[in-house]
Amino acid sequence: MSSPLVSRMQGFADSIFSEMTQRALQYEAVNLGQGFPDQDTPASLKQIAQDQIAGGANQYAPGIGKPVLRQAIAEHQRRFYGLTVDPDTEVLVTVGATEALTASVLALVEPGDEVITFEPFFDIYASAIALAGGVQRTVPMLFPDFALDFDGLEAQINSRTRAIMLNNPHNPTGRVFSKEELDQLAAIASAHDLIVISDEVYEHLVLTVTLTRRSPRCQGWRSGP
């Protein structure tokens, strides 16, 4: 039986995350493929959720998110980045990053438009671009430190290029791009009138490792947030 999917979606099946989770369950293996905790939710947090439900917070939320949450997001942007955004017209709450990324691509990419992603990339990028009827172009990150390849990026840009998708901090390499890299990427996007769809889902999950020399033969390390 042929697949009922439209042609642009024929190359996509389950995500690698769902596939590896099923394999881990099948073989009772440690699952390193998906980022969920291996302990129960704290009792105090579950109690807060139960109290909210009992208190009436159990109906449909506004499509763009509750005002108090949108205001908190706007304050977050001001606190950490010095950005002023209107919580009523410039903030939208989605069910996870996958919905946000897919909605952004669908809203900004016309059929035939090209979208550049840096490889390796979160697999939802490819399916979101295909769903929009766009064309994905990839630029491999540079080994060994996974730096952005700006020459490769420039080589992929043409008259059909619409957007660049950037994941920072980067999954799965853990690379945190420098201000200089981000400034150069912004300059390229501005020069070619391109949109940057910035996936910053790990923005506060950054581990800084500092190496300190203890002896000529060994190095110790300490880490901090």
N, CA, C and O of each residue as an XYZ file, in Angstrom:
900
protein
N       0.848     -1.198      0.000
C       0.000      0.000      0.000
C       0.874      1.234      0.000
O       1.778      1.348      0.828
N       0.624      2.166     -0.914
C       1.417      3.383     -0.983
C       1.070      4.317      0.171
O      -0.033      4.270      0.716
N       2.021      5.159      0.531
C       1.807      6.078      1.633
C       0.822      7.172      1.229
O       0.870      7.657      0.098
N      -0.078      7.569      2.144
C      -1.016      8.643      1.840
C      -0.408     10.038      1.989
O      -1.063     11.040      1.700
N       0.864     10.096      2.446
C       1.494     11.397      2.663
C       1.753     12.111      1.347
O       1.994     11.482      0.316
N       1.698     13.444      1.401
C       2.054     14.241      0.231
C       3.533     14.019     -0.087
O       4.309     13.640      0.790
N       3.920     14.253     -1.331
C       5.262     13.897     -1.789
C       6.361     14.569     -0.974
O       7.404     13.969     -0.715
N       6.122     15.829     -0.567
C       7.190     16.545      0.143
C       7.470     15.962      1.530
O       8.501     16.258      2.134
N       6.532     15.117      2.042
C       6.726     14.533      3.368
C       7.073     13.057      3.309
O       7.158     12.408      4.352
N       7.276     12.506      2.111
C       7.504     11.072      1.964
C       8.787     10.602      2.650
O       8.872      9.455      3.087
N       9.774     11.474      2.745
C      11.059     11.054      3.306
C      11.123     11.091      4.814
O      12.191     10.869      5.385
N       9.999     11.369      5.490
C      10.038     11.541      6.943
C       9.206     10.478      7.642
O       8.114     10.128      7.196
N       9.743      9.973      8.748
C       9.024      9.014      9.577
C       9.113      9.505     11.022
O       9.075     10.710     11.269
N       9.229      8.585     11.972
C       9.387      8.988     13.363
C      10.702      9.743     13.545
O      11.671      9.506     12.823
N      10.723     10.648     14.512
C      11.963     11.364     14.802
C      12.975     10.405     15.416
O      12.615      9.354     15.946
N      14.247     10.785     15.335
C      15.307      9.944     15.896
C      15.138      9.804     17.402
O      15.552      8.799     17.981
N      14.525     10.817     18.051
C      14.348     10.764     19.501
C      13.327      9.696     19.889
O      13.564      8.914     20.810
N      12.193      9.664     19.189
C      11.192      8.644     19.501
C      11.717      7.250     19.146
O      11.433      6.281     19.851
N      12.476      7.148     18.059
C      13.032      5.845     17.669
C      13.988      5.307     18.721
O      13.905      4.138     19.099
N      14.911      6.166     19.203
C      15.894      5.706     20.180
C      15.255      5.435     21.537
O      15.709      4.559     22.273
N      14.196      6.184     21.874
C      13.490      5.921     23.126
C      12.839      4.546     23.087
O      12.885      3.811     24.074
N      12.230      4.190     21.955
C      11.631      2.869     21.819
C      12.691      1.768     21.867
O      12.461      0.706     22.445
N      13.847      2.025     21.261
C      14.933      1.031     21.307
C      15.429      0.845     22.748
O      15.701     -0.276     23.178
N      15.542      1.953     23.484
C      16.003      1.871     24.878
C      15.025      1.073     25.726
O      15.436      0.280     26.574
N      13.733      1.279     25.502
C      12.723      0.519     26.231
C      12.776     -0.964     25.850
O      12.644     -1.846     26.699
N      12.971     -1.211     24.564
C      12.997     -2.590     24.072
C      14.126     -3.391     24.699
O      13.942     -4.552     25.067
N      15.312     -2.765     24.824
C      16.482     -3.474     25.309
C      16.833     -3.124     26.757
O      17.886     -3.520     27.257
N      15.941     -2.377     27.431
C      16.174     -1.964     28.813
C      17.529     -1.269     28.945
O      18.299     -1.540     29.866
N      17.794     -0.378     28.014
C      19.069      0.340     27.976
C      18.922      1.732     28.585
O      17.817      2.259     28.712
N      20.064      2.315     28.960
C      20.073      3.705     29.410
C      19.793      4.595     28.211
O      20.462      4.482     27.184
N      18.826      5.465     28.331
C      18.416      6.318     27.209
C      19.148      7.655     27.269
O      18.825      8.513     28.090
N      20.130      7.823     26.394
C      20.865      9.087     26.303
C      20.390      9.919     25.122
O      21.004     10.931     24.784
N      19.290      9.492     24.490
C      18.836     10.156     23.275
C      17.778     11.204     23.493
O      17.428     11.923     22.557
N      17.256     11.316     24.700
C      16.179     12.268     24.939
C      16.360     12.904     26.303
O      16.727     12.234     27.269
N      16.103     14.191     26.376
C      16.436     14.940     27.589
C      15.324     15.016     28.609
O      14.823     16.102     28.901
N      14.927     13.871     29.159
C      13.949     13.936     30.242
C      14.584     13.388     31.519
O      15.478     12.544     31.449
N      14.132     13.858     32.683
C      14.758     13.443     33.945
C      14.450     11.996     34.274
O      13.445     11.445     33.825
N      15.326     11.381     35.064
C      15.117      9.990     35.458
C      14.619      9.881     36.893
O      14.688      8.808     37.492
N      14.114     10.993     37.457
C      13.523     10.953     38.776
C      12.138     11.595     38.730
O      11.809     12.314     37.786
N      11.339     11.332     39.750
C       9.979     11.828     39.771
C       9.962     13.337     39.984
O      10.915     13.913     40.509
N       8.867     13.967     39.570
C       8.673     15.393     39.814
C       8.585     15.649     41.313
O       7.924     14.883     42.015
N       9.232     16.707     41.836
C       9.148     16.992     43.277
C       7.701     17.096     43.742
O       6.850     17.650     43.045
N       7.433     16.556     44.927
C       6.070     16.534     45.464
C       5.495     17.945     45.594
O       4.304     18.153     45.366
N       6.347     18.925     45.964
C       5.856     20.296     46.132
C       5.366     20.876     44.816
O       4.379     21.612     44.786
N       6.059     20.544     43.718
C       5.658     21.052     42.403
C       4.357     20.400     41.948
O       3.487     21.068     41.388
N       4.221     19.085     42.189
C       2.981     18.401     41.837
C       1.809     18.956     42.635
O       0.694     19.060     42.124
N       2.068     19.313     43.898
C       0.996     19.862     44.726
C       0.531     21.208     44.193
O      -0.665     21.502     44.206
N       1.476     22.037     43.720
C       1.115     23.331     43.136
C       0.204     23.127     41.929
O      -0.796     23.827     41.773
N       0.559     22.156     41.071
C      -0.256     21.876     39.888
C      -1.652     21.400     40.294
O      -2.646     21.824     39.705
N      -1.731     20.525     41.294
C      -3.021     20.031     41.760
C      -3.869     21.166     42.343
O      -5.075     21.233     42.106
N      -3.227     22.055     43.107
C      -3.957     23.178     43.704
C      -4.485     24.114     42.624
O      -5.599     24.627     42.737
N      -3.698     24.339     41.584
C      -4.138     25.207     40.499
C      -5.338     24.610     39.772
O      -6.288     25.322     39.445
N      -5.293     23.304     39.519
C      -6.419     22.644     38.853
C      -7.670     22.726     39.718
O      -8.752     23.045     39.227
N      -7.514     22.433     41.023
C      -8.657     22.486     41.941
C      -9.205     23.901     42.071
O     -10.393     24.089     42.331
N      -8.338     24.898     41.889
C      -8.756     26.290     42.025
C      -9.386     26.882     40.778
O      -9.777     28.049     40.784
N      -9.493     26.109     39.713
C     -10.182     26.594     38.521
C      -9.316     26.775     37.296
O      -9.831     27.081     36.221
N      -7.995     26.593     37.429
C      -7.098     26.736     36.262
C      -7.106     25.431     35.480
O      -6.094     24.733     35.414
N      -8.257     25.102     34.886
C      -8.402     23.815     34.209
C      -9.175     23.928     32.903
O      -9.702     22.934     32.404
N      -9.245     25.145     32.341
C      -9.968     25.371     31.100
C      -8.986     25.719     29.979
O      -7.782     25.833     30.206
N      -9.517     25.883     28.776
C      -8.675     26.298     27.662
C      -7.973     27.610     27.985
O      -8.590     28.557     28.472
N      -6.683     27.652     27.708
C      -5.940     28.915     27.855
C      -6.088     29.722     26.570
O      -6.420     29.154     25.529
N      -5.847     31.039     26.616
C      -5.854     31.834     25.380
C      -4.860     31.264     24.376
O      -3.803     30.760     24.755
N      -5.203     31.346     23.103
C      -4.360     30.775     22.066
C      -2.936     31.290     22.074
O      -2.014     30.551     21.729
N      -2.739     32.531     22.456
C      -1.383     33.104     22.464
C      -0.719     32.986     23.827
O       0.408     33.448     24.007
N      -1.407     32.368     24.798
C      -0.837     32.217     26.130
C      -1.469     33.188     27.118
O      -1.946     34.254     26.729
N      -1.473     32.824     28.374
C      -2.069     33.686     29.397
C      -1.275     34.989     29.540
O      -0.049     34.987     29.419
N      -1.969     36.093     29.795
C      -1.281     37.385     29.916
C      -0.152     37.374     30.943
O       0.910     37.946     30.695
N      -0.365     36.729     32.099
C       0.667     36.739     33.127
C       1.932     36.041     32.646
O       3.036     36.458     32.997
N       1.788     34.974     31.839
C       2.955     34.268     31.303
C       3.639     35.105     30.228
O       4.868     35.173     30.189
N       2.862     35.740     29.357
C       3.467     36.576     28.318
C       4.194     37.765     28.925
O       5.236     38.178     28.418
N       3.661     38.314     29.994
C       4.336     39.416     30.683
C       5.648     38.947     31.312
O       6.646     39.668     31.294
N       5.638     37.723     31.873
C       6.858     37.172     32.462
C       7.921     36.938     31.395
O       9.107     37.163     31.638
N       7.502     36.489     30.214
C       8.441     36.272     29.114
C       9.049     37.595     28.654
O      10.251     37.682     28.403
N       8.215     38.614     28.547
C       8.716     39.940     28.163
C       9.717     40.458     29.190
O      10.728     41.059     28.826
N       9.442     40.229     30.460
C      10.362     40.652     31.521
C      11.663     39.862     31.446
O      12.736     40.411     31.696
N      11.579     38.591     31.107
C      12.771     37.761     30.919
C      13.667     38.346     29.830
O      14.882     38.434     30.005
N      13.080     38.738     28.727
C      13.864     39.321     27.631
C      14.514     40.636     28.054
O      15.642     40.929     27.657
N      13.812     41.419     28.852
C      14.388     42.682     29.332
C      15.531     42.413     30.293
O      16.589     43.036     30.202
N      15.313     41.474     31.223
C      16.302     41.197     32.264
C      17.596     40.642     31.698
O      18.680     41.083     32.079
N      17.494     39.672     30.787
C      18.694     38.977     30.325
C      19.308     39.578     29.062
O      20.510     39.432     28.839
N      18.509     40.251     28.231
C      19.017     40.713     26.944
C      18.818     42.201     26.680
O      19.250     42.713     25.647
N      18.166     42.893     27.607
C      17.942     44.321     27.409
C      16.979     44.632     26.284
O      17.017     45.725     25.721
N      16.106     43.675     25.945
C      15.145     43.858     24.860
C      13.790     44.276     25.416
O      13.341     43.763     26.441
N      13.150     45.204     24.735
C      11.807     45.622     25.112
C      10.819     45.045     24.114
O      10.806     45.438     22.948
N       9.990     44.113     24.571
C       8.982     43.502     23.706
C       7.609     43.691     24.322
O       7.459     43.680     25.544
N       6.620     43.863     23.482
C       5.248     44.048     23.924
C       4.626     42.672     24.185
O       4.488     41.883     23.250
N       4.246     42.363     25.434
C       3.693     41.040     25.719
C       2.379     40.750     25.000
O       1.990     39.590     24.861
N       1.698     41.794     24.543
C       0.410     41.596     23.880
C       0.529     41.407     22.370
O      -0.333     40.780     21.754
N       1.588     41.943     21.772
C       1.709     41.875     20.311
C       2.985     41.192     19.828
O       3.101     40.895     18.639
N       3.946     40.936     20.717
C       5.236     40.393     20.292
C       5.642     39.119     21.028
O       6.774     38.658     20.881
N       4.746     38.553     21.806
C       5.043     37.326     22.545
C       3.956     36.305     22.258
O       2.768     36.614     22.356
N       4.356     35.089     21.904
C       3.434     33.987     21.647
C       3.932     32.756     22.398
O       5.098     32.381     22.273
N       3.065     32.135     23.166
C       3.414     30.927     23.916
C       3.010     29.706     23.098
O       1.880     29.626     22.614
N       3.923     28.762     22.943
C       3.630     27.540     22.183
C       3.822     26.314     23.067
O       4.381     26.406     24.160
N       3.357     25.178     22.588
C       3.518     23.924     23.315
C       4.879     23.335     22.935
O       4.965     22.451     22.084
N       5.922     23.827     23.565
C       7.265     23.338     23.293
C       7.926     24.025     22.108
O       7.290     24.760     21.351
N       9.230     23.762     21.970
C      10.016     24.389     20.911
C       9.648     23.867     19.532
O       9.744     24.604     18.550
N       9.229     22.608     19.437
C       8.895     22.043     18.127
C       7.755     22.817     17.474
O       7.813     23.120     16.282
N       6.718     23.138     18.250
C       5.620     23.918     17.688
C       6.091     25.312     17.294
O       5.723     25.822     16.236
N       6.908     25.927     18.148
C       7.390     27.278     17.860
C       8.202     27.310     16.567
O       8.002     28.188     15.728
N       9.118     26.352     16.406
C       9.963     26.319     15.216
C       9.150     26.028     13.963
O       9.335     26.673     12.931
N       8.247     25.053     14.055
C       7.433     24.698     12.895
C       6.517     25.847     12.498
O       6.382     26.153     11.314
N       5.891     26.480     13.477
C       5.013     27.611     13.180
C       5.790     28.755     12.545
O       5.288     29.420     11.638
N       7.015     28.988     13.015
C       7.838     30.062     12.451
C       8.177     29.783     10.993
O       8.077     30.666     10.141
N       8.582     28.538     10.714
C       8.924     28.183      9.333
C       7.696     28.285      8.433
O       7.782     28.830      7.333
N       6.558     27.769      8.887
C       5.339     27.824      8.085
C       4.902     29.254      7.812
O       4.357     29.552      6.750
N       5.143     30.138      8.775
C       4.718     31.526      8.624
C       5.649     32.342      7.732
O       5.236     33.356      7.169
N       6.910     31.905      7.599
C       7.915     32.735      6.938
C       8.437     32.175      5.613
O       9.047     32.907      4.834
N       8.208     30.897      5.351
C       8.800     30.251      4.174
C       7.730     29.897      3.149
O       6.776     29.181      3.455
N       7.897     30.405      1.935
C       7.005     30.073      0.822
C       7.528     28.828      0.111
O       8.717     28.524      0.210
N       6.662     28.094     -0.607
C       7.130     26.960     -1.402
C       8.255     27.376     -2.359
O       8.134     28.364     -3.083
N       9.335     26.616     -2.350
C      10.480     26.931     -3.203
C      11.548     27.764     -2.521
O      12.683     27.814     -2.995
N      11.208     28.424     -1.411
C      12.218     29.178     -0.665
C      13.244     28.215     -0.073
O      12.919     27.074      0.256
N      14.481     28.683      0.059
C      15.533     27.853      0.635
C      15.850     28.308      2.063
O      15.880     29.502      2.362
N      16.081     27.334      2.925
C      16.411     27.595      4.324
C      17.722     26.887      4.641
O      17.870     25.697      4.364
N      18.664     27.610      5.215
C      19.982     27.059      5.524
C      20.018     26.606      6.976
O      19.629     27.351      7.875
N      20.486     25.380      7.203
C      20.687     24.868      8.554
C      22.140     24.441      8.716
O      22.795     24.035      7.756
N      22.629     24.542      9.941
C      23.994     24.101     10.241
C      23.935     22.659     10.726
O      23.155     22.310     11.612
N      24.784     21.831     10.119
C      24.780     20.394     10.390
C      25.865     20.023     11.392
O      27.009     20.444     11.225
N      25.540     19.234     12.447
C      24.287     18.512     12.691
C      23.175     19.443     13.175
O      23.433     20.494     13.761
N      21.928     19.029     12.914
C      20.794     19.874     13.267
C      19.683     19.024     13.874
O      19.617     17.815     13.651
N      18.818     19.667     14.639
C      17.648     19.028     15.227
C      16.758     18.545     14.087
O      16.439     19.321     13.187
N      16.352     17.273     14.110
C      15.697     16.699     12.925
C      14.363     17.355     12.583
O      13.894     17.228     11.451
N      13.743     18.051     13.528
C      12.473     18.715     13.225
C      12.666     19.841     12.215
O      11.718     20.213     11.523
N      13.889     20.397     12.117
C      14.128     21.474     11.145
C      13.786     20.997      9.730
O      13.080     21.680      8.987
N      14.296     19.817      9.370
C      14.106     19.321      8.007
C      12.633     19.090      7.695
O      12.163     19.454      6.617
N      11.903     18.488      8.628
C      10.492     18.206      8.370
C       9.661     19.481      8.348
O       8.702     19.569      7.582
N      10.003     20.471      9.165
C       9.278     21.744      9.147
C       9.479     22.463      7.816
O       8.535     23.020      7.255
N      10.713     22.447      7.313
C      11.003     23.085      6.027
C      10.256     22.362      4.906
O       9.682     23.005      4.026
N      10.262     21.030      4.936
C       9.549     20.258      3.918
C       8.049     20.515      3.979
O       7.396     20.632      2.942
N       7.503     20.604      5.180
C       6.073     20.852      5.348
C       5.669     22.193      4.742
O       4.569     22.337      4.208
N       6.566     23.167      4.829
C       6.306     24.486      4.247
C       6.530     24.513      2.738
O       6.239     25.517      2.088
N       7.048     23.410      2.171
C       7.359     23.388      0.752
C       8.683     24.034      0.430
O       8.968     24.337     -0.729
N       9.503     24.250      1.461
C      10.806     24.871      1.252
C      11.875     23.852      0.889
O      11.612     22.651      0.821
N      13.078     24.348      0.658
C      14.224     23.509      0.303
C      15.299     23.723      1.357
O      15.696     24.858      1.622
N      15.768     22.642      1.954
C      16.800     22.736      2.977
C      18.189     22.684      2.362
O      18.480     21.826      1.528
N      19.039     23.607      2.779
C      20.459     23.584      2.433
C      21.250     23.489      3.723
O      20.927     24.173      4.694
N      22.277     22.656      3.755
C      23.031     22.465      4.985
C      24.468     22.962      4.840
O      25.068     22.905      3.767
N      24.993     23.448      5.955
C      26.387     23.869      6.044
C      27.000     23.125      7.226
O      26.653     23.421      8.370
N      27.902     22.168      6.990
C      28.514     21.433      8.105
C      29.325     22.370      9.000
O      30.007     23.274      8.517
N      29.240     22.137     10.308
C      30.064     22.885     11.248
C      31.491     22.368     11.183
O      31.729     21.217     10.817
N      32.440     23.231     11.543
C      33.851     22.919     11.344
C      34.430     22.116     12.503
O      34.316     22.512     13.663
N      35.046     20.993     12.181
C      35.727     20.140     13.157
C      37.094     20.752     13.481
O      37.705     21.312     12.571
N      37.618     20.687     14.709
C      37.100     19.898     15.832
C      36.247     20.682     16.822
O      35.639     20.078     17.705
N      36.181     22.023     16.703
C      35.479     22.793     17.734
C      34.068     23.202     17.323
O      33.413     23.968     18.031
N      33.594     22.695     16.176
C      32.234     22.938     15.703
C      31.929     24.432     15.540
O      30.867     24.914     15.933
N      32.881     25.139     14.955
C      32.677     26.556     14.653
C      31.781     26.696     13.429
O      31.641     25.760     12.642
N      31.178     27.867     13.274
C      30.360     28.139     12.102
C      31.262     28.349     10.886
O      32.274     29.045     10.972
N      30.896     27.755      9.773
C      31.649     27.867      8.525
C      31.037     28.998      7.701
O      30.081     28.779      6.956
N      31.580     30.192      7.832
C      30.997     31.342      7.154
C      31.242     31.317      5.651
O      30.411     31.804      4.884
N      32.363     30.761      5.223
C      32.592     30.613      3.782
C      31.567     29.656      3.188
O      31.001     29.913      2.125
N      31.337     28.548      3.892
C      30.320     27.601      3.434
C      28.932     28.205      3.432
O      28.126     27.919      2.547
N      28.650     29.040      4.420
C      27.347     29.714      4.491
C      27.164     30.642      3.297
O      26.126     30.613      2.636
N      28.160     31.454      3.027
C      28.073     32.389      1.900
C      27.894     31.636      0.578
O      27.191     32.103     -0.318
N      28.535     30.470      0.466
C      28.444     29.700     -0.780
C      27.036     29.153     -1.013
O      26.657     28.897     -2.155
N      26.262     28.973      0.049
C      24.916     28.428     -0.085
C      23.859     29.503     -0.347
O      22.758     29.186     -0.795
N      24.175     30.751     -0.077
C      23.188     31.824     -0.220
C      22.996     32.180     -1.687
O      23.965     32.383     -2.420
N      21.749     32.255     -2.104
C      21.432     32.680     -3.463
C      20.114     33.451     -3.444
O      19.593     33.768     -2.375
N      19.587     33.747     -4.602
C      18.380     34.576     -4.689
C      17.142     33.900     -4.094
O      16.153     34.574     -3.805
N      17.185     32.588     -3.909
C      16.032     31.875     -3.359
C      16.127     31.684     -1.841
O      15.183     31.211     -1.209
N      17.276     32.056     -1.264
C      17.462     31.855      0.173
C      16.552     32.798      0.950
O      16.512     34.001      0.692
N      15.827     32.231      1.901
C      14.869     33.000      2.695
C      15.300     33.168      4.145
O      15.128     34.236      4.733
N      15.869     32.092      4.726
C      16.142     32.125      6.161
C      17.324     31.238      6.522
O      17.730     30.361      5.759
N      17.866     31.498      7.720
C      18.904     30.678      8.334
C      18.358     30.223      9.682
O      17.812     31.027     10.439
N      18.507     28.932      9.983
C      18.100     28.422     11.290
C      19.343     28.199     12.142
O      20.273     27.498     11.745
N      19.336     28.813     13.322
C      20.500     28.752     14.213
C      20.072     28.181     15.555
O      19.071     28.611     16.127
N      20.827     27.214     16.056
C      20.576     26.603     17.362
C      21.751     26.944     18.281
O      22.871     26.484     18.062
N      21.485     27.756     19.311
C      22.552     28.208     20.199
C      22.010     28.375     21.626
O      21.066     29.133     21.846
N      22.614     27.660     22.600
C      23.649     26.640     22.528
C      23.227     25.468     21.641
O      22.052     25.109     21.558
N      24.223     24.891     20.987
C      23.932     23.938     19.924
C      23.728     22.516     20.436
O      24.485     22.020     21.270
N      22.692     21.882     19.919
C      22.404     20.475     20.193
C      22.656     19.678     18.903
O      22.049     20.014     17.886
N      23.491     18.671     18.879
C      23.968     17.899     20.030
C      25.403     18.177     20.464
O      25.895     17.489     21.359
N      26.100     19.149     19.878
C      27.533     19.300     20.158
C      27.818     20.014     21.468
O      28.893     19.845     22.042
N      26.861     20.820     21.953
C      27.101     21.617     23.142
C      27.830     22.919     22.864
O      28.145     23.657     23.797
N      28.104     23.214     21.612
C      28.844     24.431     21.246
C      28.029     25.677     21.566
O      26.857     25.775     21.204
N      28.671     26.640     22.256
C      28.072     27.947     22.505
C      28.806     28.938     21.615
O      30.004     29.160     21.790
N      28.102     29.530     20.667
C      28.751     30.414     19.709
C      29.149     31.728     20.360
O      28.432     32.262     21.207
N      30.300     32.238     19.952
C      30.829     33.475     20.530
C      30.069     34.689     20.004
O      29.363     34.607     18.999
N      30.225     35.812     20.695
C      29.601     37.050     20.243
C      30.110     37.434     18.857
O      29.358     37.951     18.030
N      31.393     37.175     18.613
C      31.957     37.494     17.302
C      31.297     36.669     16.205
O      31.003     37.188     15.128
N      31.065     35.392     16.472
C      30.394     34.533     15.492
C      28.972     35.021     15.236
O      28.530     35.099     14.089
N      28.263     35.346     16.308
C      26.878     35.790     16.158
C      26.811     37.127     15.425
O      25.915     37.351     14.611
N      27.764     38.016     15.717
C      27.805     39.309     15.009
C      28.059     39.101     13.519
O      27.446     39.763     12.681
N      28.969     38.176     13.189
C      29.270     37.919     11.777
C      28.071     37.295     11.073
O      27.772     37.633      9.928
N      27.391     36.388     11.757
C      26.196     35.786     11.179
C      25.116     36.844     10.952
O      24.453     36.848      9.915
N      24.944     37.733     11.917
C      23.952     38.802     11.782
C      24.287     39.724     10.611
O      23.397     40.171      9.887
N      25.584     40.004     10.432
C      25.998     40.871      9.334
C      25.701     40.222      7.981
O      25.252     40.895      7.053
N      25.951     38.917      7.870
C      25.655     38.198      6.630
C      24.156     38.194      6.354
O      23.723     38.456      5.232
N      23.368     37.895      7.384
C      21.912     37.874      7.218
C      21.392     39.241      6.807
O      20.521     39.337      5.943
N      21.914     40.301      7.416
C      21.482     41.659      7.087
C      21.868     42.034      5.654
O      21.088     42.657      4.934
N      23.075     41.648      5.253
C      23.547     41.988      3.910
C      22.715     41.326      2.824
O      22.551     41.881      1.738
N      22.185     40.131      3.116
C      21.405     39.392      2.118
C      19.904     39.455      2.390
O      19.121     38.782      1.720
N      19.500     40.267      3.378
C      18.085     40.425      3.727
C      17.451     39.082      4.075
O      16.394     38.728      3.552
N      18.110     38.338      4.967
C      17.633     37.023      5.378
C      17.082     37.067      6.795
O      17.488     37.896      7.610
N      16.158     36.170      7.072
C      15.599     36.007      8.412
C      16.418     34.958      9.153
O      16.757     33.921      8.584
N      16.738     35.219     10.419
C      17.384     34.225     11.261
C      16.344     33.692     12.242
O      15.823     34.436     13.073
N      16.049     32.403     12.139
C      15.153     31.745     13.088
C      16.043     31.154     14.172
O      16.733     30.161     13.940
N      16.029     31.757     15.348
C      16.989     31.430     16.395
C      16.366     30.501     17.432
O      15.448     30.885     18.156
N      16.873     29.292     17.492
C      16.420     28.276     18.427
C      17.336     28.325     19.647
O      18.473     27.856     19.600
N      16.830     28.897     20.738
C      17.653     29.089     21.941
C      17.060     28.334     23.124
O      17.043     28.832     24.249
N      16.574     27.122     22.853
C      15.883     26.351     23.887
C      16.791     26.033     25.074
O      16.303     25.814     26.183
N      18.103     26.005     24.854
C      19.041     25.706     25.946
C      19.747     26.953     26.469
O      20.851     26.862     27.007
N      19.125     28.106     26.315
C      19.824     29.367     26.596
C      20.395     29.462     28.003
O      21.432     30.098     28.191
N      19.755     28.851     29.005
C      20.243     28.922     30.381
C      20.896     27.631     30.854
O      21.291     27.526     32.015
N      21.014     26.650     29.968
C      21.629     25.375     30.346
C      23.046     25.316     29.785
O      23.349     24.506     28.909
N      23.900     26.180     30.301
C      25.272     26.285     29.813
C      26.224     25.944     30.946
O      26.174     26.560     32.011
N      27.092     24.963     30.721
C      28.078     24.565     31.709
C      29.435     25.110     31.284
O      29.917     24.816     30.190
N      30.039     25.900     32.148
C      31.355     26.461     31.861
C      32.419     25.632     32.564
O      32.369     25.449     33.781
N      33.372     25.137     31.806
C      34.445     24.323     32.362
C      35.747     25.104     32.291
O      36.141     25.581     31.226
N      36.411     25.229     33.435
C      37.678     25.954     33.506
C      38.799     24.977     33.831
O      38.733     24.277     34.842
N      39.817     24.919     32.995
C      40.962     24.054     33.240
C      42.005     24.807     34.052
O      42.325     25.956     33.747
N      42.533     24.160     35.086
C      43.578     24.777     35.897
C      44.743     23.799     35.997
O      44.542     22.623     36.301
N      45.939     24.271     35.745
C      47.113     23.386     35.751
C      47.578     23.171     37.189
O      47.883     24.125     37.905
N      47.628     21.896     37.602
C      48.067     21.550     38.951
C      49.508     21.055     38.976
O      50.223     21.241     39.961
N      49.918     20.436     37.903
C      51.287     19.942     37.838
C      51.651     19.793     36.373
O      50.765     19.819     35.519
N      52.928     19.637     36.057
C      53.298     19.459     34.642
C      52.653     18.235     34.014
O      52.566     18.159     32.789
N      52.200     17.278     34.810
C      51.688     16.034     34.245
C      50.162     15.930     34.248
O      49.604     15.038     33.609
N      49.508     16.800     34.936
C      48.051     16.646     35.005
C      47.376     18.004     35.073
O      47.977     19.008     35.456
N      46.133     18.001     34.695
C      45.290     19.180     34.790
C      44.025     18.813     35.549
O      43.414     17.774     35.297
N      43.650     19.652     36.453
C      42.366     19.465     37.118
C      41.359     20.400     36.501
O      41.723     21.299     35.742
N      40.112     20.202     36.814
C      39.095     21.082     36.258
C      38.002     21.310     37.285
O      37.751     20.479     38.157
N      37.377     22.435     37.158
C      36.216     22.731     37.986
C      35.166     23.318     37.070
O      35.503     23.900     36.039
N      33.942     23.181     37.412
C      32.866     23.666     36.562
C      31.895     24.497     37.355
O      31.798     24.374     38.576
N      31.177     25.345     36.652
C      30.159     26.174     37.298
C      29.167     26.642     36.266
O      29.453     26.639     35.069
N      27.992     27.047     36.729
C      26.963     27.488     35.771
C      27.301     28.816     35.154
O      26.541     29.325     34.330
